[in-house]
């Protein structure tokens, strides 16, 4: 599942539209929708989305020795 697909599912499960999410993260719906279509959402924007929806966002790698790269 792409990041854009995850955001769409997140909106459905949170009961808000993509336009409302865009406004909550201080973007225009048109700009945000274009980013979703191009799948060019930044990590900072993902953090903003999580905060706007009272969710937790985690992105990291865990190496075979247990080290976490965030």
mmCIF file as gemmi writes it, N, C-alpha and C atoms, coordinates in Angstrom:
data_model
loop_
_atom_site.group_PDB
_atom_site.id
_atom_site.type_symbol
_atom_site.label_atom_id
_atom_site.label_alt_id
_atom_site.label_comp_id
_atom_site.label_asym_id
_atom_site.label_entity_id
_atom_site.label_seq_id
_atom_site.pdbx_PDB_ins_code
_atom_site.Cartn_x
_atom_site.Cartn_y
_atom_site.Cartn_z
_atom_site.occupancy
_atom_site.B_iso_or_equiv
_atom_site.pdbx_formal_charge
_atom_site.auth_seq_id
_atom_site.auth_asym_id
_atom_site.pdbx_PDB_model_num
ATOM 1 N N . UNK Axp A 1 ? 0.854 -1.179 0 1 0 ? 1 A 1
ATOM 2 C CA . UNK Axp A 1 ? 0 0 0 1 0 ? 1 A 1
ATOM 3 C C . UNK Axp A 1 ? 0.898 1.241 0 1 0 ? 1 A 1
ATOM 4 N N . UNK Axp A 2 ? 0.606 2.168 -0.894 1 0 ? 2 A 1
ATOM 5 C CA . UNK Axp A 2 ? 1.401 3.392 -0.953 1 0 ? 2 A 1
ATOM 6 C C . UNK Axp A 2 ? 1.035 4.322 0.199 1 0 ? 2 A 1
ATOM 7 N N . UNK Axp A 3 ? 1.863 5.308 0.406 1 0 ? 3 A 1
ATOM 8 C CA . UNK Axp A 3 ? 1.596 6.313 1.436 1 0 ? 3 A 1
ATOM 9 C C . UNK Axp A 3 ? 0.286 7.036 1.148 1 0 ? 3 A 1
ATOM 10 N N . UNK Axp A 4 ? 0.053 7.358 -0.112 1 0 ? 4 A 1
ATOM 11 C CA . UNK Axp A 4 ? -1.183 8.044 -0.488 1 0 ? 4 A 1
ATOM 12 C C . UNK Axp A 4 ? -2.407 7.185 -0.162 1 0 ? 4 A 1
ATOM 13 N N . UNK Axp A 5 ? -2.313 5.901 -0.44 1 0 ? 5 A 1
ATOM 14 C CA . UNK Axp A 5 ? -3.419 4.994 -0.119 1 0 ? 5 A 1
ATOM 15 C C . UNK Axp A 5 ? -3.633 4.919 1.393 1 0 ? 5 A 1
ATOM 16 N N . UNK Axp A 6 ? -2.549 4.898 2.141 1 0 ? 6 A 1
ATOM 17 C CA . UNK Axp A 6 ? -2.658 4.87 3.604 1 0 ? 6 A 1
ATOM 18 C C . UNK Axp A 6 ? -3.371 6.118 4.114 1 0 ? 6 A 1
ATOM 19 N N . UNK Axp A 7 ? -3.045 7.272 3.547 1 0 ? 7 A 1
ATOM 20 C CA . UNK Axp A 7 ? -3.675 8.523 3.979 1 0 ? 7 A 1
ATOM 21 C C . UNK Axp A 7 ? -5.166 8.504 3.66 1 0 ? 7 A 1
ATOM 22 N N . UNK Axp A 8 ? -5.516 7.984 2.504 1 0 ? 8 A 1
ATOM 23 C CA . UNK Axp A 8 ? -6.935 7.888 2.134 1 0 ? 8 A 1
ATOM 24 C C . UNK Axp A 8 ? -7.7 6.972 3.107 1 0 ? 8 A 1
ATOM 25 N N . UNK Axp A 9 ? -7.114 5.839 3.445 1 0 ? 9 A 1
ATOM 26 C CA . UNK Axp A 9 ? -7.734 4.925 4.408 1 0 ? 9 A 1
ATOM 27 C C . UNK Axp A 9 ? -7.839 5.587 5.777 1 0 ? 9 A 1
ATOM 28 N N . UNK Axp A 10 ? -6.789 6.292 6.167 1 0 ? 10 A 1
ATOM 29 C CA . UNK Axp A 10 ? -6.779 7.006 7.442 1 0 ? 10 A 1
ATOM 30 C C . UNK Axp A 10 ? -7.932 8.003 7.524 1 0 ? 10 A 1
ATOM 31 N N . UNK Axp A 11 ? -8.165 8.728 6.435 1 0 ? 11 A 1
ATOM 32 C CA . UNK Axp A 11 ? -9.271 9.692 6.408 1 0 ? 11 A 1
ATOM 33 C C . UNK Axp A 11 ? -10.618 8.995 6.54 1 0 ? 11 A 1
ATOM 34 N N . UNK Axp A 12 ? -10.797 7.907 5.821 1 0 ? 12 A 1
ATOM 35 C CA . UNK Axp A 12 ? -12.063 7.165 5.895 1 0 ? 12 A 1
ATOM 36 C C . UNK Axp A 12 ? -12.297 6.671 7.319 1 0 ? 12 A 1
ATOM 37 N N . UNK Axp A 13 ? -11.285 6.085 7.906 1 0 ? 13 A 1
ATOM 38 C CA . UNK Axp A 13 ? -11.422 5.551 9.271 1 0 ? 13 A 1
ATOM 39 C C . UNK Axp A 13 ? -11.592 6.648 10.314 1 0 ? 13 A 1
ATOM 40 N N . UNK Axp A 14 ? -11.071 7.832 10.018 1 0 ? 14 A 1
ATOM 41 C CA . UNK Axp A 14 ? -11.205 8.957 10.946 1 0 ? 14 A 1
ATOM 42 C C . UNK Axp A 14 ? -12.476 9.764 10.701 1 0 ? 14 A 1
ATOM 43 N N . UNK Axp A 15 ? -13.159 9.465 9.615 1 0 ? 15 A 1
ATOM 44 C CA . UNK Axp A 15 ? -14.414 10.139 9.323 1 0 ? 15 A 1
ATOM 45 C C . UNK Axp A 15 ? -14.268 11.565 8.841 1 0 ? 15 A 1
ATOM 46 N N . UNK Axp A 16 ? -13.163 11.868 8.152 1 0 ? 16 A 1
ATOM 47 C CA . UNK Axp A 16 ? -12.993 13.216 7.599 1 0 ? 16 A 1
ATOM 48 C C . UNK Axp A 16 ? -12.631 13.11 6.116 1 0 ? 16 A 1
ATOM 49 N N . UNK Axp A 17 ? -12.848 14.176 5.408 1 0 ? 17 A 1
ATOM 50 C CA . UNK Axp A 17 ? -12.511 14.207 3.986 1 0 ? 17 A 1
ATOM 51 C C . UNK Axp A 17 ? -11.043 14.575 3.803 1 0 ? 17 A 1
ATOM 52 N N . UNK Axp A 18 ? -10.541 14.296 2.62 1 0 ? 18 A 1
ATOM 53 C CA . UNK Axp A 18 ? -9.176 14.714 2.298 1 0 ? 18 A 1
ATOM 54 C C . UNK Axp A 18 ? -9.055 16.23 2.327 1 0 ? 18 A 1
ATOM 55 N N . UNK Axp A 19 ? -10.12 16.917 1.912 1 0 ? 19 A 1
ATOM 56 C CA . UNK Axp A 19 ? -10.106 18.387 1.938 1 0 ? 19 A 1
ATOM 57 C C . UNK Axp A 19 ? -9.981 18.91 3.359 1 0 ? 19 A 1
ATOM 58 N N . UNK Axp A 20 ? -10.709 18.292 4.275 1 0 ? 20 A 1
ATOM 59 C CA . UNK Axp A 20 ? -10.634 18.707 5.682 1 0 ? 20 A 1
ATOM 60 C C . UNK Axp A 20 ? -9.242 18.441 6.245 1 0 ? 20 A 1
ATOM 61 N N . UNK Axp A 21 ? -8.677 17.305 5.916 1 0 ? 21 A 1
ATOM 62 C CA . UNK Axp A 21 ? -7.317 17 6.374 1 0 ? 21 A 1
ATOM 63 C C . UNK Axp A 21 ? -6.333 18.034 5.835 1 0 ? 21 A 1
ATOM 64 N N . UNK Axp A 22 ? -6.471 18.38 4.571 1 0 ? 22 A 1
ATOM 65 C CA . UNK Axp A 22 ? -5.587 19.397 3.981 1 0 ? 22 A 1
ATOM 66 C C . UNK Axp A 22 ? -5.668 20.696 4.764 1 0 ? 22 A 1
ATOM 67 N N . UNK Axp A 23 ? -6.876 21.125 5.087 1 0 ? 23 A 1
ATOM 68 C CA . UNK Axp A 23 ? -7.035 22.374 5.847 1 0 ? 23 A 1
ATOM 69 C C . UNK Axp A 23 ? -6.406 22.264 7.233 1 0 ? 23 A 1
ATOM 70 N N . UNK Axp A 24 ? -6.535 21.104 7.853 1 0 ? 24 A 1
ATOM 71 C CA . UNK Axp A 24 ? -5.968 20.915 9.194 1 0 ? 24 A 1
ATOM 72 C C . UNK Axp A 24 ? -4.442 20.99 9.199 1 0 ? 24 A 1
ATOM 73 N N . UNK Axp A 25 ? -3.83 20.696 8.062 1 0 ? 25 A 1
ATOM 74 C CA . UNK Axp A 25 ? -2.366 20.774 7.999 1 0 ? 25 A 1
ATOM 75 C C . UNK Axp A 25 ? -1.915 22 7.2 1 0 ? 25 A 1
ATOM 76 N N . UNK Axp A 26 ? -2.821 22.974 7.103 1 0 ? 26 A 1
ATOM 77 C CA . UNK Axp A 26 ? -2.518 24.268 6.477 1 0 ? 26 A 1
ATOM 78 C C . UNK Axp A 26 ? -2.08 24.164 5.021 1 0 ? 26 A 1
ATOM 79 N N . UNK Axp A 27 ? -2.789 23.342 4.269 1 0 ? 27 A 1
ATOM 80 C CA . UNK Axp A 27 ? -2.56 23.249 2.835 1 0 ? 27 A 1
ATOM 81 C C . UNK Axp A 27 ? -3.898 23.417 2.124 1 0 ? 27 A 1
ATOM 82 N N . UNK Axp A 28 ? -3.834 23.815 0.882 1 0 ? 28 A 1
ATOM 83 C CA . UNK Axp A 28 ? -5.07 23.875 0.111 1 0 ? 28 A 1
ATOM 84 C C . UNK Axp A 28 ? -5.432 22.451 -0.306 1 0 ? 28 A 1
ATOM 85 N N . UNK Axp A 29 ? -6.716 22.164 -0.416 1 0 ? 29 A 1
ATOM 86 C CA . UNK Axp A 29 ? -7.115 20.832 -0.874 1 0 ? 29 A 1
ATOM 87 C C . UNK Axp A 29 ? -6.52 20.486 -2.242 1 0 ? 29 A 1
ATOM 88 N N . UNK Axp A 30 ? -6.412 21.473 -3.132 1 0 ? 30 A 1
ATOM 89 C CA . UNK Axp A 30 ? -5.875 21.222 -4.468 1 0 ? 30 A 1
ATOM 90 C C . UNK Axp A 30 ? -4.402 20.796 -4.398 1 0 ? 30 A 1
ATOM 91 N N . UNK Axp A 31 ? -3.621 21.521 -3.613 1 0 ? 31 A 1
ATOM 92 C CA . UNK Axp A 31 ? -2.2 21.203 -3.466 1 0 ? 31 A 1
ATOM 93 C C . UNK Axp A 31 ? -2.011 19.831 -2.82 1 0 ? 31 A 1
ATOM 94 N N . UNK Axp A 32 ? -2.775 19.571 -1.774 1 0 ? 32 A 1
ATOM 95 C CA . UNK Axp A 32 ? -2.656 18.303 -1.063 1 0 ? 32 A 1
ATOM 96 C C . UNK Axp A 32 ? -3.047 17.139 -1.974 1 0 ? 32 A 1
ATOM 97 N N . UNK Axp A 33 ? -4.127 17.304 -2.727 1 0 ? 33 A 1
ATOM 98 C CA . UNK Axp A 33 ? -4.569 16.257 -3.636 1 0 ? 33 A 1
ATOM 99 C C . UNK Axp A 33 ? -3.515 15.986 -4.712 1 0 ? 33 A 1
ATOM 100 N N . UNK Axp A 34 ? -2.866 17.034 -5.195 1 0 ? 34 A 1
ATOM 101 C CA . UNK Axp A 34 ? -1.803 16.86 -6.183 1 0 ? 34 A 1
ATOM 102 C C . UNK Axp A 34 ? -0.634 16.058 -5.597 1 0 ? 34 A 1
ATOM 103 N N . UNK Axp A 35 ? -0.294 16.334 -4.346 1 0 ? 35 A 1
ATOM 104 C CA . UNK Axp A 35 ? 0.774 15.582 -3.687 1 0 ? 35 A 1
ATOM 105 C C . UNK Axp A 35 ? 0.392 14.116 -3.529 1 0 ? 35 A 1
ATOM 106 N N . UNK Axp A 36 ? -0.872 13.867 -3.217 1 0 ? 36 A 1
ATOM 107 C CA . UNK Axp A 36 ? -1.332 12.482 -3.086 1 0 ? 36 A 1
ATOM 108 C C . UNK Axp A 36 ? -1.252 11.765 -4.43 1 0 ? 36 A 1
ATOM 109 N N . UNK Axp A 37 ? -1.646 12.436 -5.491 1 0 ? 37 A 1
ATOM 110 C CA . UNK Axp A 37 ? -1.597 11.821 -6.818 1 0 ? 37 A 1
ATOM 111 C C . UNK Axp A 37 ? -0.166 11.502 -7.24 1 0 ? 37 A 1
ATOM 112 N N . UNK Axp A 38 ? 0.774 12.382 -6.894 1 0 ? 38 A 1
ATOM 113 C CA . UNK Axp A 38 ? 2.179 12.173 -7.241 1 0 ? 38 A 1
ATOM 114 C C . UNK Axp A 38 ? 2.899 11.312 -6.201 1 0 ? 38 A 1
ATOM 115 N N . UNK Axp A 39 ? 2.233 11.062 -5.075 1 0 ? 39 A 1
ATOM 116 C CA . UNK Axp A 39 ? 2.81 10.315 -3.955 1 0 ? 39 A 1
ATOM 117 C C . UNK Axp A 39 ? 4.106 10.984 -3.478 1 0 ? 39 A 1
ATOM 118 N N . UNK Axp A 40 ? 4.01 12.309 -3.24 1 0 ? 40 A 1
ATOM 119 C CA . UNK Axp A 40 ? 5.18 13.088 -2.815 1 0 ? 40 A 1
ATOM 120 C C . UNK Axp A 40 ? 4.972 13.731 -1.442 1 0 ? 40 A 1
ATOM 121 N N . UNK Axp A 41 ? 4.316 13.033 -0.561 1 0 ? 41 A 1
ATOM 122 C CA . UNK Axp A 41 ? 4.11 13.524 0.803 1 0 ? 41 A 1
ATOM 123 C C . UNK Axp A 41 ? 5.417 13.365 1.571 1 0 ? 41 A 1
ATOM 124 N N . UNK Axp A 42 ? 5.837 14.417 2.257 1 0 ? 42 A 1
ATOM 125 C CA . UNK Axp A 42 ? 7.093 14.363 3.013 1 0 ? 42 A 1
ATOM 126 C C . UNK Axp A 42 ? 6.876 13.76 4.395 1 0 ? 42 A 1
ATOM 127 N N . UNK Axp A 43 ? 7.969 13.383 5.014 1 0 ? 43 A 1
ATOM 128 C CA . UNK Axp A 43 ? 7.883 12.832 6.358 1 0 ? 43 A 1
ATOM 129 C C . UNK Axp A 43 ? 7.34 13.882 7.337 1 0 ? 43 A 1
ATOM 130 N N . UNK Axp A 44 ? 7.738 15.129 7.172 1 0 ? 44 A 1
ATOM 131 C CA . UNK Axp A 44 ? 7.214 16.195 8.037 1 0 ? 44 A 1
ATOM 132 C C . UNK Axp A 44 ? 5.704 16.319 7.89 1 0 ? 44 A 1
ATOM 133 N N . UNK Axp A 45 ? 5.212 16.183 6.653 1 0 ? 45 A 1
ATOM 134 C CA . UNK Axp A 45 ? 3.762 16.246 6.436 1 0 ? 45 A 1
ATOM 135 C C . UNK Axp A 45 ? 3.057 15.057 7.066 1 0 ? 45 A 1
ATOM 136 N N . UNK Axp A 46 ? 3.689 13.894 7.039 1 0 ? 46 A 1
ATOM 137 C CA . UNK Axp A 46 ? 3.096 12.72 7.68 1 0 ? 46 A 1
ATOM 138 C C . UNK Axp A 46 ? 2.978 12.922 9.189 1 0 ? 46 A 1
ATOM 139 N N . UNK Axp A 47 ? 3.965 13.558 9.757 1 0 ? 47 A 1
ATOM 140 C CA . UNK Axp A 47 ? 3.919 13.865 11.196 1 0 ? 47 A 1
ATOM 141 C C . UNK Axp A 47 ? 2.787 14.855 11.479 1 0 ? 47 A 1
ATOM 142 N N . UNK Axp A 48 ? 2.631 15.866 10.614 1 0 ? 48 A 1
ATOM 143 C CA . UNK Axp A 48 ? 1.533 16.832 10.766 1 0 ? 48 A 1
ATOM 144 C C . UNK Axp A 48 ? 0.184 16.136 10.647 1 0 ? 48 A 1
ATOM 145 N N . UNK Axp A 49 ? 0.063 15.226 9.708 1 0 ? 49 A 1
ATOM 146 C CA . UNK Axp A 49 ? -1.191 14.488 9.517 1 0 ? 49 A 1
ATOM 147 C C . UNK Axp A 49 ? -1.524 13.695 10.768 1 0 ? 49 A 1
ATOM 148 N N . UNK Axp A 50 ? -0.54 13.017 11.315 1 0 ? 50 A 1
ATOM 149 C CA . UNK Axp A 50 ? -0.77 12.241 12.534 1 0 ? 50 A 1
ATOM 150 C C . UNK Axp A 50 ? -1.248 13.129 13.679 1 0 ? 50 A 1
ATOM 151 N N . UNK Axp A 51 ? -0.613 14.276 13.844 1 0 ? 51 A 1
ATOM 152 C CA . UNK Axp A 51 ? -1.025 15.205 14.907 1 0 ? 51 A 1
ATOM 153 C C . UNK Axp A 51 ? -2.439 15.714 14.663 1 0 ? 51 A 1
ATOM 154 N N . UNK Axp A 52 ? -2.751 16.032 13.405 1 0 ? 52 A 1
ATOM 155 C CA . UNK Axp A 52 ? -4.069 16.568 13.073 1 0 ? 52 A 1
ATOM 156 C C . UNK Axp A 52 ? -5.178 15.554 13.343 1 0 ? 52 A 1
ATOM 157 N N . UNK Axp A 53 ? -4.845 14.266 13.249 1 0 ? 53 A 1
ATOM 158 C CA . UNK Axp A 53 ? -5.852 13.221 13.439 1 0 ? 53 A 1
ATOM 159 C C . UNK Axp A 53 ? -5.701 12.496 14.777 1 0 ? 53 A 1
ATOM 160 N N . UNK Axp A 54 ? -4.861 13.045 15.641 1 0 ? 54 A 1
ATOM 161 C CA . UNK Axp A 54 ? -4.633 12.446 16.95 1 0 ? 54 A 1
ATOM 162 C C . UNK Axp A 54 ? -4.226 10.975 16.813 1 0 ? 54 A 1
ATOM 163 N N . UNK Axp A 55 ? -3.293 10.745 15.897 1 0 ? 55 A 1
ATOM 164 C CA . UNK Axp A 55 ? -2.793 9.399 15.629 1 0 ? 55 A 1
ATOM 165 C C . UNK Axp A 55 ? -1.29 9.378 15.89 1 0 ? 55 A 1
ATOM 166 N N . UNK Axp A 56 ? -0.722 8.22 15.828 1 0 ? 56 A 1
ATOM 167 C CA . UNK Axp A 56 ? 0.715 8.057 15.997 1 0 ? 56 A 1
ATOM 168 C C . UNK Axp A 56 ? 1.312 7.686 14.652 1 0 ? 56 A 1
ATOM 169 N N . UNK Axp A 57 ? 2.403 8.336 14.29 1 0 ? 57 A 1
ATOM 170 C CA . UNK Axp A 57 ? 3.111 8.014 13.058 1 0 ? 57 A 1
ATOM 171 C C . UNK Axp A 57 ? 4.495 7.514 13.426 1 0 ? 57 A 1
ATOM 172 N N . UNK Axp A 58 ? 4.864 6.355 12.892 1 0 ? 58 A 1
ATOM 173 C CA . UNK Axp A 58 ? 6.187 5.796 13.149 1 0 ? 58 A 1
ATOM 174 C C . UNK Axp A 58 ? 6.8 5.373 11.819 1 0 ? 58 A 1
ATOM 175 N N . UNK Axp A 59 ? 8.051 5.744 11.616 1 0 ? 59 A 1
ATOM 176 C CA . UNK Axp A 59 ? 8.773 5.282 10.438 1 0 ? 59 A 1
ATOM 177 C C . UNK Axp A 59 ? 10.204 5.033 10.84 1 0 ? 59 A 1
ATOM 178 N N . UNK Axp A 60 ? 10.63 3.792 10.72 1 0 ? 60 A 1
ATOM 179 C CA . UNK Axp A 60 ? 11.991 3.441 11.08 1 0 ? 60 A 1
ATOM 180 C C . UNK Axp A 60 ? 12.328 2.062 10.537 1 0 ? 60 A 1
ATOM 181 N N . UNK Axp A 61 ? 13.608 1.76 10.567 1 0 ? 61 A 1
ATOM 182 C CA . UNK Axp A 61 ? 14.107 0.45 10.197 1 0 ? 61 A 1
ATOM 183 C C . UNK Axp A 61 ? 14.654 -0.207 11.455 1 0 ? 61 A 1
ATOM 184 N N . UNK Axp A 62 ? 14.52 -1.528 11.536 1 0 ? 62 A 1
ATOM 185 C CA . UNK Axp A 62 ? 15.131 -2.284 12.624 1 0 ? 62 A 1
ATOM 186 C C . UNK Axp A 62 ? 16.101 -3.281 11.991 1 0 ? 62 A 1
ATOM 187 N N . UNK Axp A 63 ? 17.372 -3.127 12.353 1 0 ? 63 A 1
ATOM 188 C CA . UNK Axp A 63 ? 18.402 -4.011 11.808 1 0 ? 63 A 1
ATOM 189 C C . UNK Axp A 63 ? 18.341 -5.375 12.48 1 0 ? 63 A 1
ATOM 190 N N . UNK Axp A 64 ? 19.005 -6.368 11.883 1 0 ? 64 A 1
ATOM 191 C CA . UNK Axp A 64 ? 18.979 -7.721 12.418 1 0 ? 64 A 1
ATOM 192 C C . UNK Axp A 64 ? 19.576 -7.802 13.824 1 0 ? 64 A 1
ATOM 193 N N . UNK Axp A 65 ? 20.439 -6.843 14.182 1 0 ? 65 A 1
ATOM 194 C CA . UNK Axp A 65 ? 21.023 -6.856 15.53 1 0 ? 65 A 1
ATOM 195 C C . UNK Axp A 65 ? 20.128 -6.121 16.542 1 0 ? 65 A 1
ATOM 196 N N . UNK Axp A 66 ? 18.957 -5.646 16.069 1 0 ? 66 A 1
ATOM 197 C CA . UNK Axp A 66 ? 18.018 -4.979 16.958 1 0 ? 66 A 1
ATOM 198 C C . UNK Axp A 66 ? 18.124 -3.466 16.976 1 0 ? 66 A 1
ATOM 199 N N . UNK Axp A 67 ? 19.169 -2.913 16.356 1 0 ? 67 A 1
ATOM 200 C CA . UNK Axp A 67 ? 19.31 -1.464 16.311 1 0 ? 67 A 1
ATOM 201 C C . UNK Axp A 67 ? 18.175 -0.844 15.493 1 0 ? 67 A 1
ATOM 202 N N . UNK Axp A 68 ? 17.686 0.276 15.957 1 0 ? 68 A 1
ATOM 203 C CA . UNK Axp A 68 ? 16.623 0.978 15.275 1 0 ? 68 A 1
ATOM 204 C C . UNK Axp A 68 ? 17.183 2.233 14.609 1 0 ? 68 A 1
ATOM 205 N N . UNK Axp A 69 ? 16.872 2.41 13.339 1 0 ? 69 A 1
ATOM 206 C CA . UNK Axp A 69 ? 17.28 3.59 12.599 1 0 ? 69 A 1
ATOM 207 C C . UNK Axp A 69 ? 16.017 4.401 12.32 1 0 ? 69 A 1
ATOM 208 N N . UNK Axp A 70 ? 15.945 5.582 12.947 1 0 ? 70 A 1
ATOM 209 C CA . UNK Axp A 70 ? 14.747 6.417 12.807 1 0 ? 70 A 1
ATOM 210 C C . UNK Axp A 70 ? 15.008 7.591 11.915 1 0 ? 70 A 1
